Amino acid sequence: MAPFHADIKFVNYLIGSKEYKDAIVVLTKQQGVRLSQLQKDTLNYYLGWSHYSIKSLDSSSAYFNKVQNG
């Protein structure tokens, strides 16, 4: 598995290319990996954004709600 920062860089590319479903696949693979809180927040934010972009609003809301406040 690629390091977290490499996957996020690739996810940025996918989102920029409007390949939201592919971004979700890449991000979902990171969910079982041990991550820092900042990385979890990044993961959940991108999952929320990707789901929002494909109009999967229930999933989007669930992921956005997992992002910790400050």
All heavy atoms as a GROMACS GRO file, in nm:
protein
  567
    1MET      N    1   0.084  -0.118   0.000
    1MET     CA    2   0.000   0.000   0.000
    1MET      C    3   0.089   0.124   0.000
    1MET      O    4   0.189   0.129   0.069
    1MET     CB    5  -0.091  -0.001   0.122
    1MET     CG    6  -0.179   0.121   0.130
    1MET     SD    7  -0.297   0.114   0.265
    1MET     CE    8  -0.403  -0.016   0.205
    2ALA      N    9   0.049   0.221  -0.076
    2ALA     CA   10   0.125   0.346  -0.086
    2ALA      C   11   0.115   0.424   0.045
    2ALA      O   12   0.016   0.412   0.118
    2ALA     CB   13   0.070   0.430  -0.200
    3PRO      N   14   0.216   0.503   0.076
    3PRO     CA   15   0.207   0.589   0.195
    3PRO      C   16   0.087   0.684   0.184
    3PRO      O   17   0.043   0.718   0.074
    3PRO     CB   18   0.338   0.667   0.192
    3PRO     CG   19   0.428   0.594   0.101
    3PRO     CD   20   0.340   0.520   0.005
    4PHE      N   21   0.038   0.726   0.300
    4PHE     CA   22  -0.081   0.810   0.304
    4PHE      C   23  -0.066   0.934   0.217
    4PHE      O   24  -0.155   0.967   0.140
    4PHE     CB   25  -0.110   0.850   0.450
    4PHE     CG   26  -0.234   0.932   0.465
    4PHE    CD1   27  -0.359   0.873   0.462
    4PHE    CD2   28  -0.226   1.070   0.481
    4PHE    CE1   29  -0.474   0.949   0.475
    4PHE    CE2   30  -0.340   1.146   0.496
    4PHE     CZ   31  -0.464   1.086   0.491
    5HIS      N   32   0.048   1.004   0.228
    5HIS     CA   33   0.065   1.129   0.153
    5HIS      C   34   0.064   1.105   0.002
    5HIS      O   35   0.015   1.188  -0.074
    5HIS     CB   36   0.191   1.204   0.196
    5HIS     CG   37   0.319   1.137   0.160
    5HIS    ND1   38   0.374   1.038   0.237
    5HIS    CD2   39   0.401   1.153   0.053
    5HIS    CE1   40   0.486   0.996   0.179
    5HIS    NE2   41   0.505   1.063   0.068
    6ALA      N   42   0.114   0.990  -0.043
    6ALA     CA   43   0.112   0.958  -0.186
    6ALA      C   44  -0.032   0.932  -0.232
    6ALA      O   45  -0.072   0.977  -0.341
    6ALA     CB   46   0.200   0.838  -0.215
    7ASP      N   47  -0.108   0.862  -0.150
    7ASP     CA   48  -0.249   0.837  -0.185
    7ASP      C   49  -0.328   0.967  -0.189
    7ASP      O   50  -0.410   0.988  -0.279
    7ASP     CB   51  -0.313   0.739  -0.086
    7ASP     CG   52  -0.285   0.594  -0.119
    7ASP    OD1   53  -0.231   0.566  -0.228
    7ASP    OD2   54  -0.319   0.507  -0.037
    8ILE      N   55  -0.303   1.056  -0.094
    8ILE     CA   56  -0.376   1.184  -0.092
    8ILE      C   57  -0.340   1.268  -0.214
    8ILE      O   58  -0.426   1.332  -0.274
    8ILE     CB   59  -0.350   1.260   0.040
    8ILE    CG1   60  -0.414   1.185   0.156
    8ILE    CG2   61  -0.403   1.403   0.032
    8ILE    CD1   62  -0.565   1.163   0.145
    9LYS      N   63  -0.215   1.265  -0.253
    9LYS     CA   64  -0.174   1.337  -0.374
    9LYS      C   65  -0.248   1.282  -0.496
    9LYS      O   66  -0.297   1.357  -0.580
    9LYS     CB   67  -0.023   1.325  -0.393
    9LYS     CG   68   0.033   1.410  -0.502
    9LYS     CD   69   0.185   1.404  -0.502
    9LYS     CE   70   0.239   1.494  -0.612
    9LYS     NZ   71   0.385   1.494  -0.615
   10PHE      N   72  -0.260   1.150  -0.504
   10PHE     CA   73  -0.333   1.086  -0.614
   10PHE      C   74  -0.482   1.119  -0.606
   10PHE      O   75  -0.546   1.146  -0.708
   10PHE     CB   76  -0.309   0.935  -0.612
   10PHE     CG   77  -0.372   0.861  -0.725
   10PHE    CD1   78  -0.349   0.899  -0.857
   10PHE    CD2   79  -0.454   0.752  -0.702
   10PHE    CE1   80  -0.408   0.830  -0.963
   10PHE    CE2   81  -0.511   0.683  -0.806
   10PHE     CZ   82  -0.488   0.722  -0.937
   11VAL      N   83  -0.536   1.121  -0.486
   11VAL     CA   84  -0.678   1.156  -0.467
   11VAL      C   85  -0.703   1.299  -0.513
   11VAL      O   86  -0.805   1.328  -0.577
   11VAL     CB   87  -0.721   1.135  -0.320
   11VAL    CG1   88  -0.852   1.204  -0.290
   11VAL    CG2   89  -0.730   0.986  -0.289
   12ASN      N   90  -0.611   1.390  -0.483
   12ASN     CA   91  -0.624   1.528  -0.532
   12ASN      C   92  -0.633   1.531  -0.684
   12ASN      O   93  -0.712   1.605  -0.742
   12ASN     CB   94  -0.507   1.614  -0.485
   12ASN     CG   95  -0.527   1.669  -0.347
   12ASN    OD1   96  -0.637   1.705  -0.309
   12ASN    ND2   97  -0.420   1.676  -0.272
   13TYR      N   98  -0.549   1.451  -0.749
   13TYR     CA   99  -0.552   1.441  -0.894
   13TYR      C  100  -0.688   1.386  -0.941
   13TYR      O  101  -0.748   1.441  -1.034
   13TYR     CB  102  -0.439   1.351  -0.944
   13TYR     CG  103  -0.456   1.310  -1.088
   13TYR    CD1  104  -0.426   1.399  -1.191
   13TYR    CD2  105  -0.505   1.184  -1.120
   13TYR    CE1  106  -0.445   1.362  -1.324
   13TYR    CE2  107  -0.524   1.147  -1.252
   13TYR     CZ  108  -0.494   1.236  -1.353
   13TYR     OH  109  -0.513   1.200  -1.484
   14LEU      N  110  -0.735   1.280  -0.878
   14LEU     CA  111  -0.863   1.219  -0.917
   14LEU      C  112  -0.978   1.318  -0.900
   14LEU      O  113  -1.064   1.331  -0.988
   14LEU     CB  114  -0.889   1.092  -0.837
   14LEU     CG  115  -0.797   0.974  -0.868
   14LEU    CD1  116  -0.820   0.862  -0.766
   14LEU    CD2  117  -0.819   0.924  -1.010
   15ILE      N  118  -0.981   1.387  -0.788
   15ILE     CA  119  -1.088   1.484  -0.763
   15ILE      C  120  -1.080   1.598  -0.864
   15ILE      O  121  -1.182   1.642  -0.919
   15ILE     CB  122  -1.084   1.535  -0.618
   15ILE    CG1  123  -1.128   1.422  -0.523
   15ILE    CG2  124  -1.171   1.658  -0.599
   15ILE    CD1  125  -1.112   1.453  -0.375
   16GLY      N  126  -0.959   1.644  -0.894
   16GLY     CA  127  -0.941   1.748  -0.995
   16GLY      C  128  -0.987   1.704  -1.133
   16GLY      O  129  -1.029   1.785  -1.215
   17SER      N  130  -0.982   1.572  -1.156
   17SER     CA  131  -1.026   1.515  -1.284
   17SER      C  132  -1.172   1.470  -1.279
   17SER      O  133  -1.220   1.405  -1.372
   17SER     CB  134  -0.938   1.395  -1.321
   17SER     OG  135  -0.803   1.433  -1.332
   18LYS      N  136  -1.239   1.500  -1.168
   18LYS     CA  137  -1.379   1.463  -1.146
   18LYS      C  138  -1.402   1.312  -1.148
   18LYS      O  139  -1.507   1.264  -1.185
   18LYS     CB  140  -1.471   1.535  -1.244
   18LYS     CG  141  -1.463   1.685  -1.230
   18LYS     CD  142  -1.560   1.758  -1.318
   18LYS     CE  143  -1.541   1.907  -1.295
   18LYS     NZ  144  -1.636   1.988  -1.363
   19GLU      N  145  -1.302   1.239  -1.102
   19GLU     CA  146  -1.310   1.093  -1.091
   19GLU      C  147  -1.340   1.059  -0.944
   19GLU      O  148  -1.260   0.995  -0.875
   19GLU     CB  149  -1.180   1.028  -1.138
   19GLU     CG  150  -1.147   1.054  -1.283
   19GLU     CD  151  -1.243   0.987  -1.379
   19GLU    OE1  152  -1.307   0.886  -1.342
   19GLU    OE2  153  -1.256   1.036  -1.493
   20TYR      N  154  -1.456   1.101  -0.898
   20TYR     CA  155  -1.490   1.091  -0.757
   20TYR      C  156  -1.504   0.947  -0.709
   20TYR      O  157  -1.461   0.914  -0.598
   20TYR     CB  158  -1.618   1.169  -0.728
   20TYR     CG  159  -1.608   1.313  -0.770
   20TYR    CD1  160  -1.682   1.361  -0.878
   20TYR    CD2  161  -1.523   1.401  -0.704
   20TYR    CE1  162  -1.672   1.493  -0.918
   20TYR    CE2  163  -1.512   1.533  -0.743
   20TYR     CZ  164  -1.586   1.579  -0.850
   20TYR     OH  165  -1.575   1.710  -0.889
   21LYS      N  166  -1.562   0.861  -0.790
   21LYS     CA  167  -1.578   0.721  -0.748
   21LYS      C  168  -1.442   0.653  -0.734
   21LYS      O  169  -1.423   0.572  -0.641
   21LYS     CB  170  -1.667   0.646  -0.847
   21LYS     CG  171  -1.812   0.691  -0.838
   21LYS     CD  172  -1.900   0.614  -0.934
   21LYS     CE  173  -2.044   0.665  -0.924
   21LYS     NZ  174  -2.134   0.594  -1.015
   22ASP      N  175  -1.349   0.684  -0.822
   22ASP     CA  176  -1.215   0.628  -0.809
   22ASP      C  177  -1.145   0.683  -0.684
   22ASP      O  178  -1.073   0.610  -0.615
   22ASP     CB  179  -1.130   0.658  -0.933
   22ASP     CG  180  -1.177   0.581  -1.056
   22ASP    OD1  181  -1.241   0.475  -1.040
   22ASP    OD2  182  -1.149   0.627  -1.168
   23ALA      N  183  -1.168   0.810  -0.653
   23ALA     CA  184  -1.112   0.869  -0.532
   23ALA      C  185  -1.166   0.797  -0.408
   23ALA      O  186  -1.090   0.768  -0.315
   23ALA     CB  187  -1.144   1.018  -0.525
   24ILE      N  188  -1.293   0.764  -0.409
   24ILE     CA  189  -1.354   0.692  -0.296
   24ILE      C  190  -1.289   0.556  -0.279
   24ILE      O  191  -1.261   0.513  -0.167
   24ILE     CB  192  -1.507   0.681  -0.315
   24ILE    CG1  193  -1.570   0.820  -0.299
   24ILE    CG2  194  -1.567   0.582  -0.216
   24ILE    CD1  195  -1.716   0.828  -0.343
   25VAL      N  196  -1.260   0.487  -0.389
   25VAL     CA  197  -1.196   0.356  -0.381
   25VAL      C  198  -1.058   0.369  -0.315
   25VAL      O  199  -1.024   0.292  -0.224
   25VAL     CB  200  -1.184   0.291  -0.521
   25VAL    CG1  201  -1.095   0.168  -0.517
   25VAL    CG2  202  -1.321   0.257  -0.576
   26VAL      N  203  -0.980   0.466  -0.359
   26VAL     CA  204  -0.845   0.485  -0.303
   26VAL      C  205  -0.855   0.522  -0.154
   26VAL      O  206  -0.782   0.468  -0.070
   26VAL     CB  207  -0.768   0.594  -0.381
   26VAL    CG1  208  -0.636   0.627  -0.313
   26VAL    CG2  209  -0.745   0.550  -0.524
   27LEU      N  210  -0.944   0.611  -0.121
   27LEU     CA  211  -0.959   0.656   0.017
   27LEU      C  212  -1.008   0.544   0.108
   27LEU      O  213  -0.963   0.530   0.222
   27LEU     CB  214  -1.054   0.775   0.024
   27LEU     CG  215  -1.002   0.904  -0.037
   27LEU    CD1  216  -1.116   1.001  -0.060
   27LEU    CD2  217  -0.893   0.965   0.050
   28THR      N  218  -1.099   0.463   0.059
   28THR     CA  219  -1.155   0.354   0.139
   28THR      C  220  -1.047   0.254   0.179
   28THR      O  221  -1.050   0.198   0.288
   28THR     CB  222  -1.270   0.286   0.063
   28THR    OG1  223  -1.371   0.384   0.036
   28THR    CG2  224  -1.332   0.174   0.144
   29LYS      N  225  -0.948   0.234   0.094
   29LYS     CA  226  -0.838   0.143   0.125
   29LYS      C  227  -0.756   0.193   0.243
   29LYS      O  228  -0.690   0.114   0.310
   29LYS     CB  229  -0.748   0.123   0.003
   29LYS     CG  230  -0.814   0.042  -0.106
   29LYS     CD  231  -0.723   0.026  -0.224
   29LYS     CE  232  -0.795  -0.049  -0.335
   29LYS     NZ  233  -0.709  -0.063  -0.453
   30GLN      N  234  -0.758   0.321   0.271
   30GLN     CA  235  -0.681   0.379   0.381
   30GLN      C  236  -0.755   0.369   0.515
   30GLN      O  237  -0.695   0.394   0.620
   30GLN     CB  238  -0.650   0.526   0.353
   30GLN     CG  239  -0.542   0.548   0.252
   30GLN     CD  240  -0.404   0.518   0.306
   30GLN    OE1  241  -0.380   0.511   0.426
   30GLN    NE2  242  -0.310   0.497   0.216
   31GLN      N  243  -0.882   0.332   0.514
   31GLN     CA  244  -0.961   0.334   0.637
   31GLN      C  245  -0.912   0.234   0.741
   31GLN      O  246  -0.924   0.258   0.859
   31GLN     CB  247  -1.109   0.312   0.608
   31GLN     CG  248  -1.174   0.434   0.546
   31GLN     CD  249  -1.322   0.415   0.527
   31GLN    OE1  250  -1.365   0.316   0.470
   31GLN    NE2  251  -1.398   0.511   0.572
   32GLY      N  252  -0.857   0.121   0.701
   32GLY     CA  253  -0.811   0.023   0.797
   32GLY      C  254  -0.668   0.045   0.846
   32GLY      O  255  -0.620  -0.026   0.931
   33VAL      N  256  -0.604   0.147   0.792
   33VAL     CA  257  -0.464   0.175   0.824
   33VAL      C  258  -0.457   0.263   0.949
   33VAL      O  259  -0.543   0.348   0.971
   33VAL     CB  260  -0.396   0.246   0.704
   33VAL    CG1  261  -0.253   0.285   0.736
   33VAL    CG2  262  -0.402   0.157   0.581
   34ARG      N  263  -0.354   0.243   1.027
   34ARG     CA  264  -0.335   0.327   1.146
   34ARG      C  265  -0.293   0.467   1.102
   34ARG      O  266  -0.191   0.485   1.035
   34ARG     CB  267  -0.228   0.265   1.234
   34ARG     CG  268  -0.216   0.329   1.366
   34ARG     CD  269  -0.117   0.252   1.450
   34ARG     NE  270  -0.102   0.320   1.576
   34ARG     CZ  271  -0.103   0.259   1.693
   34ARG    NH1  272  -0.114   0.130   1.698
   34ARG    NH2  273  -0.089   0.328   1.802
   35LEU      N  274  -0.373   0.568   1.138
   35LEU     CA  275  -0.350   0.705   1.095
   35LEU      C  276  -0.354   0.799   1.213
   35LEU      O  277  -0.420   0.773   1.314
   35LEU     CB  278  -0.460   0.748   0.995
   35LEU     CG  279  -0.476   0.667   0.867
   35LEU    CD1  280  -0.600   0.712   0.792
   35LEU    CD2  281  -0.353   0.679   0.780
   36SER      N  282  -0.286   0.913   1.199
   36SER     CA  283  -0.295   1.018   1.300
   36SER      C  284  -0.433   1.083   1.290
   36SER      O  285  -0.505   1.064   1.192
   36SER     CB  286  -0.187   1.123   1.277
   36SER     OG  287  -0.216   1.199   1.161
   37GLN      N  288  -0.469   1.162   1.390
   37GLN     CA  289  -0.599   1.229   1.386
   37GLN      C  290  -0.608   1.324   1.266
   37GLN      O  291  -0.711   1.332   1.201
   37GLN     CB  292  -0.627   1.305   1.516
   37GLN     CG  293  -0.767   1.362   1.523
   37GLN     CD  294  -0.875   1.254   1.511
   37GLN    OE1  295  -0.872   1.153   1.581
   37GLN    NE2  296  -0.970   1.272   1.421
   38LEU      N  297  -0.500   1.394   1.238
   38LEU     CA  298  -0.499   1.485   1.123
   38LEU      C  299  -0.521   1.407   0.993
   38LEU      O  300  -0.597   1.451   0.906
   38LEU     CB  301  -0.368   1.563   1.117
   38LEU     CG  302  -0.355   1.663   1.002
   38LEU    CD1  303  -0.464   1.768   1.008
   38LEU    CD2  304  -0.218   1.728   1.005
   39GLN      N  305  -0.457   1.291   0.980
   39GLN     CA  306  -0.476   1.209   0.860
   39GLN      C  307  -0.618   1.156   0.852
   39GLN      O  308  -0.678   1.153   0.744
   39GLN     CB  309  -0.376   1.092   0.859
   39GLN     CG  310  -0.233   1.136   0.835
   39GLN     CD  311  -0.134   1.024   0.855
   39GLN    OE1  312  -0.150   0.939   0.943
   39GLN    NE2  313  -0.028   1.025   0.774
   40LYS      N  314  -0.676   1.117   0.965
   40LYS     CA  315  -0.816   1.070   0.967
   40LYS      C  316  -0.909   1.183   0.923
   40LYS      O  317  -1.004   1.161   0.847
   40LYS     CB  318  -0.855   1.023   1.107
   40LYS     CG  319  -0.793   0.893   1.147
   40LYS     CD  320  -0.835   0.857   1.289
   40LYS     CE  321  -0.757   0.739   1.341
   40LYS     NZ  322  -0.789   0.708   1.482
   41ASP      N  323  -0.882   1.304   0.972
   41ASP     CA  324  -0.964   1.418   0.933
   41ASP      C  325  -0.953   1.444   0.783
   41ASP      O  326  -1.053   1.470   0.717
   41ASP     CB  327  -0.923   1.543   1.011
   41ASP     CG  328  -0.965   1.539   1.157
   41ASP    OD1  329  -1.050   1.455   1.194
   41ASP    OD2  330  -0.913   1.622   1.235
   42THR      N  331  -0.833   1.436   0.730
   42THR     CA  332  -0.811   1.454   0.586
   42THR      C  333  -0.886   1.348   0.508
   42THR      O  334  -0.957   1.378   0.411
   42THR     CB  335  -0.660   1.449   0.553
   42THR    OG1  336  -0.594   1.553   0.626
   42THR    CG2  337  -0.635   1.465   0.405
   43LEU      N  338  -0.873   1.223   0.550
   43LEU     CA  339  -0.941   1.112   0.486
   43LEU      C  340  -1.093   1.133   0.486
   43LEU      O  341  -1.159   1.121   0.383
   43LEU     CB  342  -0.905   0.982   0.559
   43LEU     CG  343  -0.970   0.855   0.508
   43LEU    CD1  344  -0.907   0.813   0.377
   43LEU    CD2  345  -0.956   0.746   0.611
   44ASN      N  346  -1.148   1.166   0.602
   44ASN     CA  347  -1.292   1.185   0.613
   44ASN      C  348  -1.340   1.305   0.533
   44ASN      O  349  -1.448   1.302   0.473
   44ASN     CB  350  -1.334   1.196   0.760
   44ASN     CG  351  -1.326   1.063   0.830
   44ASN    OD1  352  -1.360   0.959   0.773
   44ASN    ND2  353  -1.279   1.063   0.953
   45TYR      N  354  -1.261   1.412   0.531
   45TYR     CA  355  -1.298   1.529   0.451
   45TYR      C  356  -1.306   1.493   0.302
   45TYR      O  357  -1.404   1.525   0.234
   45TYR     CB  358  -1.199   1.644   0.472
   45TYR     CG  359  -1.229   1.760   0.382
   45TYR    CD1  360  -1.330   1.850   0.414
   45TYR    CD2  361  -1.162   1.776   0.260
   45TYR    CE1  362  -1.361   1.955   0.328
   45TYR    CE2  363  -1.193   1.880   0.175
   45TYR     CZ  364  -1.292   1.969   0.209
   45TYR     OH  365  -1.324   2.071   0.123
   46TYR      N  366  -1.203   1.427   0.252
   46TYR     CA  367  -1.202   1.390   0.110
   46TYR      C  368  -1.311   1.289   0.077
   46TYR      O  369  -1.370   1.295  -0.031
   46TYR     CB  370  -1.065   1.338   0.067
   46TYR     CG  371  -0.966   1.448   0.038
   46TYR    CD1  372  -0.850   1.461   0.113
   46TYR    CD2  373  -0.988   1.538  -0.065
   46TYR    CE1  374  -0.758   1.561   0.086
   46TYR    CE2  375  -0.896   1.639  -0.092
   46TYR     CZ  376  -0.782   1.649  -0.016
   46TYR     OH  377  -0.692   1.749  -0.044
   47LEU      N  378  -1.338   1.197   0.168
   47LEU     CA  379  -1.449   1.104   0.146
   47LEU      C  380  -1.582   1.180   0.143
   47LEU      O  381  -1.667   1.155   0.058
   47LEU     CB  382  -1.451   0.996   0.254
   47LEU     CG  383  -1.356   0.879   0.232
   47LEU    CD1  384  -1.339   0.797   0.359
   47LEU    CD2  385  -1.404   0.791   0.117
   48GLY      N  386  -1.598   1.274   0.236
   48GLY     CA  387  -1.719   1.355   0.238
   48GLY      C  388  -1.735   1.435   0.109
   48GLY      O  389  -1.844   1.439   0.050
   49TRP      N  390  -1.628   1.498   0.065
   49TRP     CA  391  -1.634   1.577  -0.058
   49TRP      C  392  -1.663   1.491  -0.180
   49TRP      O  393  -1.743   1.528  -0.266
   49TRP     CB  394  -1.503   1.654  -0.077
   49TRP     CG  395  -1.507   1.739  -0.200
   49TRP    CD1  396  -1.449   1.714  -0.320
   49TRP    CD2  397  -1.582   1.859  -0.218
   49TRP    NE1  398  -1.480   1.813  -0.410
   49TRP    CE2  399  -1.563   1.903  -0.350
   49TRP    CE3  400  -1.664   1.934  -0.134
   49TRP    CZ2  401  -1.623   2.018  -0.399
   49TRP    CZ3  402  -1.722   2.049  -0.184
   49TRP    CH2  403  -1.701   2.089  -0.314
   50SER      N  404  -1.600   1.376  -0.188
   50SER     CA  405  -1.621   1.287  -0.303
   50SER      C  406  -1.764   1.237  -0.307
   50SER      O  407  -1.827   1.235  -0.414
   50SER     CB  408  -1.523   1.169  -0.298
   50SER     OG  409  -1.390   1.216  -0.311
   51HIS      N  410  -1.817   1.198  -0.192
   51HIS     CA  411  -1.957   1.152  -0.188
   51HIS      C  412  -2.052   1.267  -0.221
   51HIS      O  413  -2.151   1.247  -0.292
   51HIS     CB  414  -1.989   1.091  -0.052
   51HIS     CG  415  -1.943   0.950  -0.038
   51HIS    ND1  416  -2.008   0.844  -0.095
   51HIS    CD2  417  -1.836   0.898   0.026
   51HIS    CE1  418  -1.945   0.732  -0.067
   51HIS    NE2  419  -1.839   0.762   0.006
   52TYR      N  420  -2.023   1.384  -0.170
   52TYR     CA  421  -2.106   1.502  -0.202
   52TYR      C  422  -2.107   1.527  -0.352
   52TYR      O  423  -2.211   1.557  -0.410
   52TYR     CB  424  -2.052   1.624  -0.128
   52TYR     CG  425  -2.123   1.752  -0.163
   52TYR    CD1  426  -2.244   1.784  -0.103
   52TYR    CD2  427  -2.070   1.839  -0.257
   52TYR    CE1  428  -2.310   1.901  -0.136
   52TYR    CE2  429  -2.136   1.956  -0.291
   52TYR     CZ  430  -2.256   1.988  -0.230
   52TYR     OH  431  -2.322   2.103  -0.264
   53SER      N  432  -1.993   1.512  -0.416
   53SER     CA  433  -1.980   1.541  -0.558
   53SER      C  434  -2.057   1.444  -0.646
   53SER      O  435  -2.094   1.477  -0.759
   53SER     CB  436  -1.833   1.541  -0.598
   53SER     OG  437  -1.764   1.644  -0.529
   54ILE      N  438  -2.083   1.324  -0.595
   54ILE     CA  439  -2.163   1.227  -0.672
   54ILE      C  440  -2.306   1.222  -0.619
   54ILE      O  441  -2.382   1.131  -0.649
   54ILE     CB  442  -2.100   1.086  -0.675
   54ILE    CG1  443  -2.086   1.027  -0.535
   54ILE    CG2  444  -1.967   1.088  -0.748
   54ILE    CD1  445  -2.044   0.879  -0.533
   55LYS      N  446  -2.341   1.320  -0.537
   55LYS     CA  447  -2.476   1.338  -0.483
   55LYS      C  448  -2.519   1.226  -0.389
   55LYS      O  449  -2.636   1.196  -0.375
   55LYS     CB  450  -2.580   1.352  -0.597
   55LYS     CG  451  -2.546   1.458  -0.699
   55LYS     CD  452  -2.537   1.596  -0.638
   55LYS     CE  453  -2.514   1.700  -0.746
   55LYS     NZ  454  -2.403   1.787  -0.719
   56SER      N  455  -2.422   1.166  -0.322
   56SER     CA  456  -2.450   1.067  -0.218
   56SER      C  457  -2.446   1.142  -0.084
   56SER      O  458  -2.349   1.136  -0.009
   56SER     CB  459  -2.345   0.956  -0.223
   56SER     OG  460  -2.370   0.860  -0.124
   57LEU      N  461  -2.555   1.213  -0.058
   57LEU     CA  462  -2.554   1.311   0.051
   57LEU      C  463  -2.553   1.249   0.190
   57LEU      O  464  -2.493   1.305   0.281
   57LEU     CB  465  -2.672   1.407   0.034
   57LEU     CG  466  -2.672   1.484  -0.100
   57LEU    CD1  467  -2.789   1.581  -0.105
   57LEU    CD2  468  -2.541   1.556  -0.124
   58ASP      N  469  -2.618   1.134   0.209
   58ASP     CA  470  -2.615   1.070   0.340
   58ASP      C  471  -2.472   1.029   0.376
   58ASP      O  472  -2.425   1.054   0.487
   58ASP     CB  473  -2.707   0.948   0.345
   58ASP     CG  474  -2.854   0.985   0.349
   58ASP    OD1  475  -2.886   1.101   0.382
   58ASP    OD2  476  -2.938   0.898   0.317
   59SER      N  477  -2.402   0.968   0.282
   59SER     CA  478  -2.263   0.928   0.306
   59SER      C  479  -2.175   1.051   0.325
   59SER      O  480  -2.088   1.053   0.413
   59SER     CB  481  -2.210   0.844   0.189
   59SER     OG  482  -2.278   0.721   0.183
   60SER      N  483  -2.198   1.153   0.244
   60SER     CA  484  -2.121   1.276   0.255
   60SER      C  485  -2.133   1.335   0.395
   60SER      O  486  -2.033   1.367   0.459
   60SER     CB  487  -2.170   1.377   0.151
   60SER     OG  488  -2.104   1.500   0.168
   61SER      N  489  -2.254   1.345   0.442
   61SER     CA  490  -2.278   1.401   0.575
   61SER      C  491  -2.212   1.318   0.684
   61SER      O  492  -2.152   1.372   0.777
   61SER     CB  493  -2.430   1.409   0.599
   61SER     OG  494  -2.457   1.458   0.727
   62ALA      N  495  -2.219   1.187   0.671
   62ALA     CA  496  -2.158   1.098   0.771
   62ALA      C  497  -2.007   1.120   0.778
   62ALA      O  498  -1.950   1.127   0.888
   62ALA     CB  499  -2.190   0.952   0.738
   63TYR      N  500  -1.942   1.132   0.664
   63TYR     CA  501  -1.796   1.153   0.665
   63TYR      C  502  -1.760   1.292   0.714
   63TYR      O  503  -1.666   1.308   0.791
   63TYR     CB  504  -1.736   1.125   0.528
   63TYR     CG  505  -1.725   0.978   0.499
   63TYR    CD1  506  -1.804   0.919   0.400
   63TYR    CD2  507  -1.639   0.896   0.571
   63TYR    CE1  508  -1.796   0.783   0.374
   63TYR    CE2  509  -1.631   0.760   0.546
   63TYR     CZ  510  -1.709   0.705   0.448
   63TYR     OH  511  -1.702   0.570   0.423
   64PHE      N  512  -1.833   1.394   0.670
   64PHE     CA  513  -1.804   1.529   0.718
   64PHE      C  514  -1.822   1.539   0.871
   64PHE      O  515  -1.748   1.609   0.938
   64PHE     CB  516  -1.891   1.633   0.649
   64PHE     CG  517  -1.844   1.672   0.511
   64PHE    CD1  518  -1.936   1.687   0.407
   64PHE    CD2  519  -1.711   1.693   0.483
   64PHE    CE1  520  -1.894   1.724   0.280
   64PHE    CE2  521  -1.667   1.730   0.357
   64PHE     CZ  522  -1.760   1.745   0.255
   65ASN      N  523  -1.920   1.466   0.925
   65ASN     CA  524  -1.942   1.469   1.069
   65ASN      C  525  -1.830   1.403   1.148
   65ASN      O  526  -1.816   1.428   1.269
   65ASN     CB  527  -2.075   1.404   1.104
   65ASN     CG  528  -2.193   1.494   1.075
   65ASN    OD1  529  -2.181   1.615   1.080
   65ASN    ND2  530  -2.307   1.434   1.043
   66LYS      N  531  -1.749   1.320   1.084
   66LYS     CA  532  -1.636   1.255   1.152
   66LYS      C  533  -1.513   1.346   1.164
   66LYS      O  534  -1.422   1.316   1.240
   66LYS     CB  535  -1.595   1.128   1.076
   66LYS     CG  536  -1.696   1.017   1.086
   66LYS     CD  537  -1.646   0.895   1.011
   66LYS     CE  538  -1.747   0.783   1.015
   66LYS     NZ  539  -1.695   0.662   0.946
   67VAL      N  540  -1.512   1.456   1.089
   67VAL     CA  541  -1.398   1.547   1.095
   67VAL      C  542  -1.402   1.620   1.228
   67VAL      O  543  -1.504   1.679   1.265
   67VAL     CB  544  -1.400   1.648   0.976
   67VAL    CG1  545  -1.288   1.749   0.989
   67VAL    CG2  546  -1.393   1.573   0.843
   68GLN      N  547  -1.291   1.615   1.301
   68GLN     CA  548  -1.282   1.677   1.433
   68GLN      C  549  -1.270   1.828   1.421
   68GLN      O  550  -1.205   1.878   1.329
   68GLN     CB  551  -1.157   1.624   1.506
   68GLN     CG  552  -1.155   1.475   1.522
   68GLN     CD  553  -1.218   1.430   1.652
   68GLN    OE1  554  -1.204   1.498   1.752
   68GLN    NE2  555  -1.282   1.316   1.649
   69ASN      N  556  -1.328   1.899   1.514
   69ASN     CA  557  -1.313   2.045   1.517
   69ASN      C  558  -1.185   2.081   1.591
   69ASN      O  559  -1.162   2.033   1.700
   69ASN     CB  560  -1.431   2.109   1.591
   69ASN     CG  561  -1.560   2.094   1.514
   69ASN    OD1  562  -1.559   2.092   1.392
   69ASN    ND2  563  -1.672   2.084   1.584
   70GLY      N  564  -1.103   2.166   1.525
   70GLY     CA  565  -0.980   2.223   1.577
   70GLY      C  566  -0.920   2.148   1.687
   70GLY      O  567  -0.837   2.164   1.757
   0.00000   0.00000   0.00000
